[in-house]
Amino acid sequence: MELIELGKTGEHVPVVGLGTWNYTGGDAPLRRGVELGAFLIDTAEMYHTEEAVGRAVEGIRDQVFIATKVLGSTLRYDQVLTAADRSLGLLNIDCVDLYQVHWPNSDVPIAETMGAMERLVDEGKVRYVGVSNFSASEMREAQAVIKHPIVSNQVLYSLTEREIEGELLPYCQQNDVTIMAYTPLGEGALARPPRPDDDASLHLLRDVAEEAGKTMAQVALNWCIAHDNVMVIPKSDSVARTEENCAAAGWRLSPEQMSRLNEAFGG
């Protein structure tokens, strides 16, 4: 498994992690992912999977980087502190490796939210602070009011969802912020064989996968992690699919293949 530096922390995380939105796979897929080097597991208060993650990492906590998130609707100072304690209890851990603000909330001053995040780091309950679904301008505002670096931004990114390439991705690359790409397989659309009436781009993805000797999912994930400062967190409920996703790392598409995919998917 390839590793990527988390921000400028000196901490390295896998380019392929494990997502848990709508996760129902139990312990086995997560533990197999960790065995294969995908040792970052991402969850969230909103997902209701923190308890499942806690069970899965029991006995291997020292091998796992755990990321979770506070709801965007509860970002008042005391609410953030309470949510963090609740997440720690559900995960059955003493410290969250990466605590993220799940969504920006214009009704709460960002300084209030970041003040709580800062306190959590200072108290040793959180190691690193991240955000999710923040624009470049929202990131600038958040970083201006917290002494600790914001090391990551978890956002929608895939071959079919490339809005971040306009401003956010360059900002994060220039400011040493790691992009954690969620839904990198387009909710499964980039992982299944195309039907005859599907868009030509999916047929091109299949062709590139056949050339590379990989699956469509592996090519779609590899395309994401070929970008600087980008890692992916696909979700899988099965051991087999987890193994497939992990095998998206350790190789690279050719420049020509990247170019064809970029053109086909509107880059």
Phi and psi restraints in degrees (value plus and minus 20) as a CYANA .aco file:
   2 GLU   PHI     -93.4   -53.4
   2 GLU   PSI     131.9   171.9
   3 LEU   PHI    -136.5   -96.5
   3 LEU   PSI     135.7   175.7
   4 ILE   PHI    -152.9  -112.9
   4 ILE   PSI     121.6   161.6
   5 GLU   PHI     -91.7   -51.7
   5 GLU   PSI     116.0   156.0
   6 LEU   PHI    -103.1   -63.1
   6 LEU   PSI      87.3   127.3
   7 GLY   PHI      37.3    77.3
   7 GLY   PSI    -150.7  -110.7
   8 LYS   PHI    -140.1  -100.1
   8 LYS   PSI      19.3    59.3
   9 THR   PHI    -104.3   -64.3
   9 THR   PSI     -37.9     2.1
  10 GLY   PHI      64.1   104.1
  10 GLY   PSI     -28.9    11.1
  11 GLU   PHI    -105.3   -65.3
  11 GLU   PSI     114.1   154.1
  12 HIS   PHI    -132.6   -92.6
  12 HIS   PSI     116.1   156.1
  13 VAL   PHI    -145.2  -105.2
  13 VAL   PSI     140.6   180.6
  14 PRO   PHI     -91.9   -51.9
  14 PRO   PSI     128.4   168.4
  15 VAL   PHI     -90.6   -50.6
  15 VAL   PSI     -41.9    -1.9
  16 VAL   PHI    -136.9   -96.9
  16 VAL   PSI      94.5   134.5
  17 GLY   PHI    -126.7   -86.7
  17 GLY   PSI    -185.7  -145.7
  18 LEU   PHI    -144.5  -104.5
  18 LEU   PSI      95.2   135.2
  19 GLY   PHI    -108.7   -68.7
  19 GLY   PSI     137.6   177.6
  20 THR   PHI    -155.6  -115.6
  20 THR   PSI      -0.2    39.8
  21 TRP   PHI     -88.8   -48.8
  21 TRP   PSI     107.1   147.1
  22 ASN   PHI      40.0    80.0
  22 ASN   PSI       9.5    49.5
  23 TYR   PHI    -100.0   -60.0
  23 TYR   PSI     112.8   152.8
  24 THR   PHI    -155.9  -115.9
  24 THR   PSI      -0.4    39.6
  25 GLY   PHI    -106.0   -66.0
  25 GLY   PSI     -26.5    13.5
  26 GLY   PHI      55.9    95.9
  26 GLY   PSI    -179.4  -139.4
  27 ASP   PHI     -95.7   -55.7
  27 ASP   PSI     -57.7   -17.7
  28 ALA   PHI     -79.6   -39.6
  28 ALA   PSI     -69.5   -29.5
  29 PRO   PHI     -81.7   -41.7
  29 PRO   PSI     -59.6   -19.6
  30 LEU   PHI     -87.5   -47.5
  30 LEU   PSI     -63.9   -23.9
  31 ARG   PHI     -88.1   -48.1
  31 ARG   PSI     -55.5   -15.5
  32 ARG   PHI     -86.4   -46.4
  32 ARG   PSI     -60.1   -20.1
  33 GLY   PHI     -79.3   -39.3
  33 GLY   PSI     -64.4   -24.4
  34 VAL   PHI     -80.9   -40.9
  34 VAL   PSI     -62.2   -22.2
  35 GLU   PHI     -78.3   -38.3
  35 GLU   PSI     -55.4   -15.4
  36 LEU   PHI    -106.8   -66.8
  36 LEU   PSI     -17.5    22.5
  37 GLY   PHI      80.3   120.3
  37 GLY   PSI     -22.2    17.8
  38 ALA   PHI    -108.0   -68.0
  38 ALA   PSI      47.7    87.7
  39 PHE   PHI    -108.5   -68.5
  39 PHE   PSI     -16.7    23.3
  40 LEU   PHI    -113.8   -73.8
  40 LEU   PSI     101.2   141.2
  41 ILE   PHI    -133.9   -93.9
  41 ILE   PSI     105.0   145.0
  42 ASP   PHI    -127.5   -87.5
  42 ASP   PSI     109.7   149.7
  43 THR   PHI    -156.8  -116.8
  43 THR   PSI    -187.7  -147.7
  44 ALA   PHI    -187.8  -147.8
  44 ALA   PSI     133.3   173.3
  45 GLU   PHI     -72.4   -32.4
  45 GLU   PSI     -63.1   -23.1
  46 MET   PHI     -86.7   -46.7
  46 MET   PSI     -47.1    -7.1
  47 TYR   PHI     -95.1   -55.1
  47 TYR   PSI     -44.2    -4.2
  48 HIS   PHI      39.5    79.5
  48 HIS   PSI      14.3    54.3
  49 THR   PHI    -139.7   -99.7
  49 THR   PSI     -14.1    25.9
  50 GLU   PHI     -81.1   -41.1
  50 GLU   PSI     -60.9   -20.9
  51 GLU   PHI     -84.2   -44.2
  51 GLU   PSI     -60.4   -20.4
  52 ALA   PHI     -84.2   -44.2
  52 ALA   PSI     -59.6   -19.6
  53 VAL   PHI     -84.7   -44.7
  53 VAL   PSI     -62.3   -22.3
  54 GLY   PHI     -77.9   -37.9
  54 GLY   PSI     -62.0   -22.0
  55 ARG   PHI     -85.7   -45.7
  55 ARG   PSI     -61.2   -21.2
  56 ALA   PHI     -85.7   -45.7
  56 ALA   PSI     -51.7   -11.7
  57 VAL   PHI    -116.3   -76.3
  57 VAL   PSI     -16.4    23.6
  58 GLU   PHI     -79.0   -39.0
  58 GLU   PSI     106.1   146.1
  59 GLY   PHI      68.7   108.7
  59 GLY   PSI     -32.0     8.0
  60 ILE   PHI    -149.1  -109.1
  60 ILE   PSI       1.7    41.7
  61 ARG   PHI     -74.4   -34.4
  61 ARG   PSI     -57.3   -17.3
  62 ASP   PHI     -91.0   -51.0
  62 ASP   PSI     -28.6    11.4
  63 GLN   PHI    -120.2   -80.2
  63 GLN   PSI     -22.4    17.6
  64 VAL   PHI    -142.0  -102.0
  64 VAL   PSI     119.9   159.9
  65 PHE   PHI    -121.7   -81.7
  65 PHE   PSI      94.9   134.9
  66 ILE   PHI    -125.3   -85.3
  66 ILE   PSI     105.7   145.7
  67 ALA   PHI    -137.1   -97.1
  67 ALA   PSI     115.9   155.9
  68 THR   PHI    -162.2  -122.2
  68 THR   PSI     158.2   198.2
  69 LYS   PHI    -160.5  -120.5
  69 LYS   PSI     128.1   168.1
  70 VAL   PHI    -114.0   -74.0
  70 VAL   PSI     121.9   161.9
  71 LEU   PHI     -77.4   -37.4
  71 LEU   PSI     121.7   161.7
  72 GLY   PHI     -88.7   -48.7
  72 GLY   PSI     -35.1     4.9
  73 SER   PHI    -109.8   -69.8
  73 SER   PSI     -27.0    13.0
  74 THR   PHI    -150.6  -110.6
  74 THR   PSI      47.4    87.4
  75 LEU   PHI    -130.2   -90.2
  75 LEU   PSI      -6.5    33.5
  76 ARG   PHI     -86.6   -46.6
  76 ARG   PSI     135.2   175.2
  77 TYR   PHI     -70.0   -30.0
  77 TYR   PSI     -76.1   -36.1
  78 ASP   PHI     -87.7   -47.7
  78 ASP   PSI     -51.7   -11.7
  79 GLN   PHI     -84.7   -44.7
  79 GLN   PSI     -60.3   -20.3
  80 VAL   PHI     -84.6   -44.6
  80 VAL   PSI     -64.0   -24.0
  81 LEU   PHI     -82.9   -42.9
  81 LEU   PSI     -62.3   -22.3
  82 THR   PHI     -85.7   -45.7
  82 THR   PSI     -62.6   -22.6
  83 ALA   PHI     -83.2   -43.2
  83 ALA   PSI     -60.1   -20.1
  84 ALA   PHI     -82.9   -42.9
  84 ALA   PSI     -63.6   -23.6
  85 ASP   PHI     -83.1   -43.1
  85 ASP   PSI     -59.0   -19.0
  86 ARG   PHI     -85.2   -45.2
  86 ARG   PSI     -62.4   -22.4
  87 SER   PHI     -84.1   -44.1
  87 SER   PSI     -61.4   -21.4
  88 LEU   PHI     -79.3   -39.3
  88 LEU   PSI     -59.9   -19.9
  89 GLY   PHI     -87.0   -47.0
  89 GLY   PSI     -64.1   -24.1
  90 LEU   PHI     -86.1   -46.1
  90 LEU   PSI     -58.2   -18.2
  91 LEU   PHI     -97.0   -57.0
  91 LEU   PSI     -36.3     3.7
  92 ASN   PHI      40.0    80.0
  92 ASN   PSI      27.0    67.0
  93 ILE   PHI    -153.4  -113.4
  93 ILE   PSI     146.0   186.0
  94 ASP   PHI    -114.6   -74.6
  94 ASP   PSI     -41.3    -1.3
  95 CYS   PHI    -170.9  -130.9
  95 CYS   PSI     113.6   153.6
  96 VAL   PHI    -106.9   -66.9
  96 VAL   PSI     112.0   152.0
  97 ASP   PHI     -88.5   -48.5
  97 ASP   PSI     -61.9   -21.9
  98 LEU   PHI    -158.4  -118.4
  98 LEU   PSI      98.0   138.0
  99 TYR   PHI    -129.8   -89.8
  99 TYR   PSI     106.2   146.2
 100 GLN   PHI    -141.0  -101.0
 100 GLN   PSI     122.7   162.7
 101 VAL   PHI    -101.6   -61.6
 101 VAL   PSI      95.9   135.9
 102 HIS   PHI     -86.8   -46.8
 102 HIS   PSI     -61.1   -21.1
 103 TRP   PHI    -163.9  -123.9
 103 TRP   PSI     125.3   165.3
 104 PRO   PHI     -87.2   -47.2
 104 PRO   PSI     133.4   173.4
 105 ASN   PHI    -159.7  -119.7
 105 ASN   PSI      85.8   125.8
 106 SER   PHI     -89.1   -49.1
 106 SER   PSI     -32.7     7.3
 107 ASP   PHI    -100.8   -60.8
 107 ASP   PSI     -32.3     7.7
 108 VAL   PHI    -140.1  -100.1
 108 VAL   PSI     107.7   147.7
 109 PRO   PHI     -76.6   -36.6
 109 PRO   PSI     111.0   151.0
 110 ILE   PHI     -82.0   -42.0
 110 ILE   PSI     -48.8    -8.8
 111 ALA   PHI     -84.3   -44.3
 111 ALA   PSI     -53.8   -13.8
 112 GLU   PHI     -87.2   -47.2
 112 GLU   PSI     -66.3   -26.3
 113 THR   PHI     -83.7   -43.7
 113 THR   PSI     -67.9   -27.9
 114 MET   PHI     -87.3   -47.3
 114 MET   PSI     -48.2    -8.2
 115 GLY   PHI     -81.8   -41.8
 115 GLY   PSI     -59.9   -19.9
 116 ALA   PHI     -88.8   -48.8
 116 ALA   PSI     -61.2   -21.2
 117 MET   PHI     -82.0   -42.0
 117 MET   PSI     -61.1   -21.1
 118 GLU   PHI     -81.3   -41.3
 118 GLU   PSI     -64.2   -24.2
 119 ARG   PHI     -82.3   -42.3
 119 ARG   PSI     -60.8   -20.8
 120 LEU   PHI     -81.4   -41.4
 120 LEU   PSI     -59.4   -19.4
 121 VAL   PHI     -86.5   -46.5
 121 VAL   PSI     -66.0   -26.0
 122 ASP   PHI     -81.9   -41.9
 122 ASP   PSI     -51.6   -11.6
 123 GLU   PHI    -105.7   -65.7
 123 GLU   PSI     -24.3    15.7
 124 GLY   PHI      62.5   102.5
 124 GLY   PSI      -7.8    32.2
 125 LYS   PHI    -106.5   -66.5
 125 LYS   PSI     -39.0     1.0
 126 VAL   PHI    -156.0  -116.0
 126 VAL   PSI     119.2   159.2
 127 ARG   PHI    -110.5   -70.5
 127 ARG   PSI     -65.6   -25.6
 128 TYR   PHI    -155.0  -115.0
 128 TYR   PSI     131.4   171.4
 129 VAL   PHI    -127.3   -87.3
 129 VAL   PSI     113.6   153.6
 130 GLY   PHI    -154.2  -114.2
 130 GLY   PSI     153.5   193.5
 131 VAL   PHI    -151.2  -111.2
 131 VAL   PSI     153.6   193.6
 132 SER   PHI    -167.1  -127.1
 132 SER   PSI     116.0   156.0
 133 ASN   PHI      43.9    83.9
 133 ASN   PSI       8.8    48.8
 134 PHE   PHI    -114.7   -74.7
 134 PHE   PSI     120.2   160.2
 135 SER   PHI     -98.5   -58.5
 135 SER   PSI     152.3   192.3
 136 ALA   PHI     -81.4   -41.4
 136 ALA   PSI     -62.4   -22.4
 137 SER   PHI     -86.8   -46.8
 137 SER   PSI     -57.9   -17.9
 138 GLU   PHI     -86.6   -46.6
 138 GLU   PSI     -54.1   -14.1
 139 MET   PHI     -86.8   -46.8
 139 MET   PSI     -62.0   -22.0
 140 ARG   PHI     -79.8   -39.8
 140 ARG   PSI     -63.9   -23.9
 141 GLU   PHI     -83.7   -43.7
 141 GLU   PSI     -62.3   -22.3
 142 ALA   PHI     -87.2   -47.2
 142 ALA   PSI     -63.3   -23.3
 143 GLN   PHI     -86.3   -46.3
 143 GLN   PSI     -48.8    -8.8
 144 ALA   PHI     -88.7   -48.7
 144 ALA   PSI     -37.4     2.6
 145 VAL   PHI    -138.6   -98.6
 145 VAL   PSI      -1.2    38.8
 146 ILE   PHI    -159.4  -119.4
 146 ILE   PSI     118.1   158.1
 147 LYS   PHI     -97.5   -57.5
 147 LYS   PSI     -43.4    -3.4
 148 HIS   PHI    -106.4   -66.4
 148 HIS   PSI     127.7   167.7
 149 PRO   PHI     -90.0   -50.0
 149 PRO   PSI     122.6   162.6
 150 ILE   PHI    -105.2   -65.2
 150 ILE   PSI      91.6   131.6
 151 VAL   PHI    -113.4   -73.4
 151 VAL   PSI     -33.2     6.8
 152 SER   PHI    -173.6  -133.6
 152 SER   PSI     137.9   177.9
 153 ASN   PHI    -157.8  -117.8
 153 ASN   PSI      97.5   137.5
 154 GLN   PHI    -112.9   -72.9
 154 GLN   PSI      97.6   137.6
 155 VAL   PHI    -160.6  -120.6
 155 VAL   PSI     143.7   183.7
 156 LEU   PHI     -91.4   -51.4
 156 LEU   PSI     103.1   143.1
 157 TYR   PHI    -176.9  -136.9
 157 TYR   PSI     108.8   148.8
 158 SER   PHI    -186.1  -146.1
 158 SER   PSI     158.6   198.6
 159 LEU   PHI     -75.3   -35.3
 159 LEU   PSI     -52.6   -12.6
 160 THR   PHI    -117.5   -77.5
 160 THR   PSI     -27.4    12.6
 161 GLU   PHI    -151.2  -111.2
 161 GLU   PSI      73.8   113.8
 162 ARG   PHI    -141.9  -101.9
 162 ARG   PSI       1.4    41.4
 163 GLU   PHI     -78.6   -38.6
 163 GLU   PSI     -53.5   -13.5
 164 ILE   PHI     -85.6   -45.6
 164 ILE   PSI     -36.5     3.5
 165 GLU   PHI     -87.5   -47.5
 165 GLU   PSI     -38.9     1.1
 166 GLY   PHI     -88.7   -48.7
 166 GLY   PSI     -77.7   -37.7
 167 GLU   PHI    -147.8  -107.8
 167 GLU   PSI     -62.1   -22.1
 168 LEU   PHI     -87.5   -47.5
 168 LEU   PSI     -67.4   -27.4
 169 LEU   PHI     -80.6   -40.6
 169 LEU   PSI     -68.4   -28.4
 170 PRO   PHI     -78.7   -38.7
 170 PRO   PSI     -59.6   -19.6
 171 TYR   PHI     -80.4   -40.4
 171 TYR   PSI     -67.1   -27.1
 172 CYS   PHI     -85.7   -45.7
 172 CYS   PSI     -59.0   -19.0
 173 GLN   PHI     -85.1   -45.1
 173 GLN   PSI     -59.0   -19.0
 174 GLN   PHI     -95.3   -55.3
 174 GLN   PSI     -42.3    -2.3
 175 ASN   PHI    -134.4   -94.4
 175 ASN   PSI      -1.8    38.2
 176 ASP   PHI      37.1    77.1
 176 ASP   PSI      27.7    67.7
 177 VAL   PHI    -133.1   -93.1
 177 VAL   PSI     108.6   148.6
 178 THR   PHI    -100.8   -60.8
 178 THR   PSI     110.4   150.4
 179 ILE   PHI    -107.7   -67.7
 179 ILE   PSI     103.7   143.7
 180 MET   PHI    -123.8   -83.8
 180 MET   PSI      86.6   126.6
 181 ALA   PHI    -103.6   -63.6
 181 ALA   PSI      96.4   136.4
 182 TYR   PHI    -119.6   -79.6
 182 TYR   PSI     138.9   178.9
 183 THR   PHI      30.7    70.7
 183 THR   PSI      27.1    67.1
 184 PRO   PHI     -92.6   -52.6
 184 PRO   PSI     -28.3    11.7
 185 LEU   PHI    -127.4   -87.4
 185 LEU   PSI      -2.3    37.7
 186 GLY   PHI      37.2    77.2
 186 GLY   PSI      24.0    64.0
 187 GLU   PHI      35.7    75.7
 187 GLU   PSI      13.6    53.6
 188 GLY   PHI      77.2   117.2
 188 GLY   PSI     -34.5     5.5
 189 ALA   PHI     -83.3   -43.3
 189 ALA   PSI     -49.1    -9.1
 190 LEU   PHI    -109.7   -69.7
 190 LEU   PSI     -16.6    23.4
 191 ALA   PHI    -131.5   -91.5
 191 ALA   PSI     -31.9     8.1
 192 ARG   PHI    -126.0   -86.0
 192 ARG   PSI     129.6   169.6
 193 PRO   PHI     -77.3   -37.3
 193 PRO   PSI     116.8   156.8
 194 PRO   PHI     -90.6   -50.6
 194 PRO   PSI     126.2   166.2
 195 ARG   PHI    -103.9   -63.9
 195 ARG   PSI     140.4   180.4
 196 PRO   PHI     -73.9   -33.9
 196 PRO   PSI     -54.7   -14.7
 197 ASP   PHI    -112.9   -72.9
 197 ASP   PSI     -13.7    26.3
 198 ASP   PHI     -91.3   -51.3
 198 ASP   PSI     141.7   181.7
 199 ASP   PHI     -77.7   -37.7
 199 ASP   PSI     128.2   168.2
 200 ALA   PHI     -79.6   -39.6
 200 ALA   PSI     -46.9    -6.9
 201 SER   PHI     -82.4   -42.4
 201 SER   PSI     -56.7   -16.7
 202 LEU   PHI     -89.7   -49.7
 202 LEU   PSI     -54.3   -14.3
 203 HIS   PHI     -87.6   -47.6
 203 HIS   PSI     -56.5   -16.5
 204 LEU   PHI     -85.6   -45.6
 204 LEU   PSI     -60.2   -20.2
 205 LEU   PHI     -80.2   -40.2
 205 LEU   PSI     -63.1   -23.1
 206 ARG   PHI     -81.1   -41.1
 206 ARG   PSI     -62.4   -22.4
 207 ASP   PHI     -83.5   -43.5
 207 ASP   PSI     -62.9   -22.9
 208 VAL   PHI     -84.7   -44.7
 208 VAL   PSI     -59.4   -19.4
 209 ALA   PHI     -81.5   -41.5
 209 ALA   PSI     -62.0   -22.0
 210 GLU   PHI     -84.9   -44.9
 210 GLU   PSI     -60.9   -20.9
 211 GLU   PHI     -80.8   -40.8
 211 GLU   PSI     -61.8   -21.8
 212 ALA   PHI    -101.6   -61.6
 212 ALA   PSI     -31.0     9.0
 213 GLY   PHI      51.2    91.2
 213 GLY   PSI      10.5    50.5
 214 LYS   PHI    -145.2  -105.2
 214 LYS   PSI     153.7   193.7
 215 THR   PHI    -106.8   -66.8
 215 THR   PSI     145.6   185.6
 216 MET   PHI     -80.3   -40.3
 216 MET   PSI     -62.0   -22.0
 217 ALA   PHI     -80.8   -40.8
 217 ALA   PSI     -62.8   -22.8
 218 GLN   PHI     -83.8   -43.8
 218 GLN   PSI     -59.3   -19.3
 219 VAL   PHI     -86.7   -46.7
 219 VAL   PSI     -63.4   -23.4
 220 ALA   PHI     -82.3   -42.3
 220 ALA   PSI     -60.5   -20.5
 221 LEU   PHI     -91.1   -51.1
 221 LEU   PSI     -60.1   -20.1
 222 ASN   PHI     -84.6   -44.6
 222 ASN   PSI     -56.1   -16.1
 223 TRP   PHI     -78.3   -38.3
 223 TRP   PSI     -62.5   -22.5
 224 CYS   PHI     -83.6   -43.6
 224 CYS   PSI     -71.1   -31.1
 225 ILE   PHI     -95.7   -55.7
 225 ILE   PSI     -26.6    13.4
 226 ALA   PHI     -91.3   -51.3
 226 ALA   PSI     -35.8     4.2
 227 HIS   PHI    -105.5   -65.5
 227 HIS   PSI     119.0   159.0
 228 ASP   PHI     -78.2   -38.2
 228 ASP   PSI     120.0   160.0
 229 ASN   PHI      49.1    89.1
 229 ASN   PSI      -1.1    38.9
 230 VAL   PHI    -137.6   -97.6
 230 VAL   PSI     110.9   150.9
 231 MET   PHI    -145.2  -105.2
 231 MET   PSI     146.1   186.1
 232 VAL   PHI    -143.9  -103.9
 232 VAL   PSI     131.5   171.5
 233 ILE   PHI    -151.9  -111.9
 233 ILE   PSI      46.9    86.9
 234 PRO   PHI     -87.2   -47.2
 234 PRO   PSI     131.7   171.7
 235 LYS   PHI    -121.3   -81.3
 235 LYS   PSI     118.8   158.8
 236 SER   PHI    -163.1  -123.1
 236 SER   PSI     115.0   155.0
 237 ASP   PHI    -114.2   -74.2
 237 ASP   PSI     -18.5    21.5
 238 SER   PHI    -146.6  -106.6
 238 SER   PSI     131.7   171.7
 239 VAL   PHI     -84.4   -44.4
 239 VAL   PSI     -62.1   -22.1
 240 ALA   PHI     -81.7   -41.7
 240 ALA   PSI     -64.1   -24.1
 241 ARG   PHI     -90.0   -50.0
 241 ARG   PSI     -54.6   -14.6
 242 THR   PHI     -81.5   -41.5
 242 THR   PSI     -64.7   -24.7
 243 GLU   PHI     -81.9   -41.9
 243 GLU   PSI     -60.7   -20.7
 244 GLU   PHI     -81.9   -41.9
 244 GLU   PSI     -65.9   -25.9
 245 ASN   PHI     -83.6   -43.6
 245 ASN   PSI     -61.3   -21.3
 246 CYS   PHI     -83.1   -43.1
 246 CYS   PSI     -51.0   -11.0
 247 ALA   PHI     -96.1   -56.1
 247 ALA   PSI     -15.0    25.0
 248 ALA   PHI     -95.8   -55.8
 248 ALA   PSI     -32.2     7.8
 249 ALA   PHI    -121.2   -81.2
 249 ALA   PSI     143.0   183.0
 250 GLY   PHI      73.1   113.1
 250 GLY   PSI     -12.4    27.6
 251 TRP   PHI    -176.0  -136.0
 251 TRP   PSI     152.8   192.8
 252 ARG   PHI    -160.4  -120.4
 252 ARG   PSI     121.5   161.5
 253 LEU   PHI     -84.1   -44.1
 253 LEU   PSI     131.9   171.9
 254 SER   PHI     -93.5   -53.5
 254 SER   PSI     137.9   177.9
 255 PRO   PHI     -74.6   -34.6
 255 PRO   PSI     -56.7   -16.7
 256 GLU   PHI     -87.6   -47.6
 256 GLU   PSI     -60.4   -20.4
 257 GLN   PHI     -86.6   -46.6
 257 GLN   PSI     -60.8   -20.8
 258 MET   PHI     -80.3   -40.3
 258 MET   PSI     -62.6   -22.6
 259 SER   PHI     -83.7   -43.7
 259 SER   PSI     -62.8   -22.8
 260 ARG   PHI     -84.7   -44.7
 260 ARG   PSI     -60.9   -20.9
 261 LEU   PHI     -86.1   -46.1
 261 LEU   PSI     -63.2   -23.2
 262 ASN   PHI     -79.0   -39.0
 262 ASN   PSI     -63.0   -23.0
 263 GLU   PHI     -88.4   -48.4
 263 GLU   PSI     -63.5   -23.5
 264 ALA   PHI     -85.4   -45.4
 264 ALA   PSI     -54.7   -14.7
 265 PHE   PHI    -120.1   -80.1
 265 PHE   PSI      -2.8    37.2
 266 GLY   PHI      67.3   107.3
 266 GLY   PSI       1.0    41.0
